[in-house]
Amino acid sequence: MLFRRRKPLSLAQRIRAVLWPSKGLLRSIRYIAIRVLRLRATPHAVAAGVAAGVAVSCTPFLGFHFVMAFCLAFILRGNMIAAALGTAFGNPLTFPLIFAAAYRIGIFLLGRQPERVGEANLFTLLRHLDFAALWHPILKPVLIGGLPLAALCGAVFYILTWQGVRLFQQRGKRRRREDR
């Protein structure tokens, strides 16, 4: 094989590379931003796609973020690739922050006090997939709190992405005119 390693990475090294890239997280974030800026679509389409991906990342439906982002991007007439890239907002480093914020917002909106669920009890419920017992104390507040958080994050990312793509495309047009 042409680009295969002589010595394959161990399982621990592969897990580390997924969680913390060897070139750093900033380089990965910069790569995603450049990919979004270079998409050939209108600024609205790119921004709506990114906003859809970011908004969906604030929901607790972890296995369905891509599908939900594609559906929301379709409704908003957004770019599907931008929606897929926008889901990178939700990652193992940001999910604890997103879900903690969503839980706090959900508790506030429901007018309740945070409930204590013991650590052992939580693992038992998850192991037996007893979502009915998890719904009231945890899942319902996270879902209800995630919706306003998704709207806020989606709106902020829409504005930032729309402005960035518009400026990037204008600069490209200027350069092409100067090259003629």
N, C-alpha and C positions, 0 to 999 in steps of 0.2 A: 504494500500500500504506500502511496506517495507521501502523505503527510502524517503518518502514524508515529506515535512516540516509541522510542526504543524500549523504554521502561514504562509500562502503563501506570497510571495514577492509582493509588489505593482508594478504597471506599471513603476513608476519612478525608483524603485530599480532594476527591470529587465533591463531597458534601460541602467542604469549605469553599471550593471554587464557585458553587452555586450561591451560597450565602454571602460570600465576600469575594468578588472577582479579583484576580491577581493584579490587574492594572488599576484597581480601585473603583469605588462606586461612582465617583465624580465623572470618570471617563465613560461609564455606562450611561449615566444620566445625560451627559453631553451627546453621546451617540444617538440616543432616542430623540433628543431635541432636534438634532440635525436631520434625522430621518423624517421627522414631522415637518420641518420647514421645507424640505425638498420635495414633498408630495406635490404632484401635479393636479391640483384641484383649486377651487375658489377658496378664499380665506374662510368663508362661512362653513363650507363643507369640511375643511380640515379642523376648524375650531369646534364645530358641532360633534365631529367624531371623537376628538380628544375629550371634550366635555362629557360625552356619553360614557366613555371608558372610565374616566375619573369618577363620575357620579355613581356608576355601577360598582366601583371598587369600595364604596362606602356602605354597601349592603352586606348582610351576613351570608349571602348565598355563594359561598366560596367556589363551588364546582361549576357554577353557571355564569361567571362574570363575562366570558367571551360571548356567549350566546345572548345574554341580556344586553351587552354593549352593542352587538350587531343589530339587535332589534331596535334599541333606542336610537342608534345612529341612522337606521333606515327611516324611522318615524321623523327624525329631525333633518333628514336629507343630508346626513353627514357622511364622511369618508370612512369606509370600513377598516382600512389599514390604520387610519388615525385612531379609530375606536379601539383596535387591538393594542396599539401602542399606548393609548391612554389607560388601559387596565394595568399597566406597569406601575401606576401610582399605588396600587394595592400590592404590597409585597411583604415578605416575612418581617421586615423592619418596621413597616408602617401599620400593619394590621393591629398590633396591640394598641397603638395610639388611636387609630380610627375606631376600634370597637370600644375602647374606654370612653372616648368622647361621645360616641353614639349611645352608650349605656347611660351616661350621665344626662344627656339631653333627653333620652327616653324616659328616665325616671322623673325628670322635671316636668315633661309634658303630660305624663300620666298622673302627676301629683302624688307620687308614692315616695316612700323611703327606700333606700337600697336594702335588699334582703340578703341575709347571710346564707350562703350555701357552702357547706363544709367541703374542703378539698377532697376528702375521701368520698363523700357523697356525690360530688360532681363527677369524679372519675368513674364511679359505679354507674351513674346514669348514662354517661357517654359510652361506657363499655357495653351496656345492655341496649343502647340506642333508644332510651326512654325519653323521647323528645317531648312527650306530653308533660312530664314532670319538669322539664327545663323551660317550657314555653312561658309560663307566667313569671318566674323570677328572673330569667336571663334573656331568652330569645325575643320575647315581645318588646321589652324596653330597647334592645339593640336594634330591632327592625324599625320601630317607631322613631327612635332617635336618629337612625341612619338616614331617613328620608330628608329631613331638613338639612342635615350635614351634607348629603349628596347634592341637594339643590345649591347650597352655598359653594361647595367645592367645584361643582360643575360650572356655575356662573363665573367664578373667579378664573378658572382655567379657560373658559370660553373667551373671556375678554383678553387675557394674556396671550393666548394662542392666536386669536384673530388679529390682534395688533402685530404680533411677531411675524406671522405669515404675510400679512399685508406689506409690512416694511421690507421683508426679505424679497418678496416678488417684485416690489417697486425697484429695489436696488438692482435686481437681476435685469429688469427691463432697461434701466439706465445704462448698465454696463454693455448690454447688447447694442444699444443705440450708439454708444461711444466707440464700439469696435467696428462699426460699419464704415 
